[in-house]
Amino acid sequence: MTEPRDAAVVVFVTGPDLSTLQGIACEVVGEHLAACANLIDGVTSIYRWQGAVHEDPEALAMLKTTRSRIPALRKRIEALHPYDVPEFLALPVEFGLPAYLSWLAESVREEPAS
């Protein structure tokens, strides 16, 4: 089964701090690549990088967008993000209030309706 192009997705992006992610979120929301972003400060990330296990304080952005906007959003995150390999995980939304999902899809249209 193929998901519609306007199917909602949530994209997780971590970054070094809240300020960095706030700047990225403002850019991608302003460019209609994400409808909104929730920013969470004070997460701890434990990961393997270049053969070693690291534990670092980070912030997390949860971006809401649609399936059709993922390629453009990914390119923009890669351009704006300070990491060599930023986290970019898109998860499908199983359910949402119809009015919210409609607002989300309208917010990220390439040419917003007047």
Secondary structure as UniProt FT lines:
FT   TURN            5..6
FT   STRAND          8..15
FT   HELIX           18..30
FT   TURN            31..32
FT   STRAND          36..49
FT   TURN            50..51
FT   STRAND          52..66
FT   HELIX           67..69
FT   HELIX           70..80
FT   STRAND          89..92
FT   HELIX           98..107
//
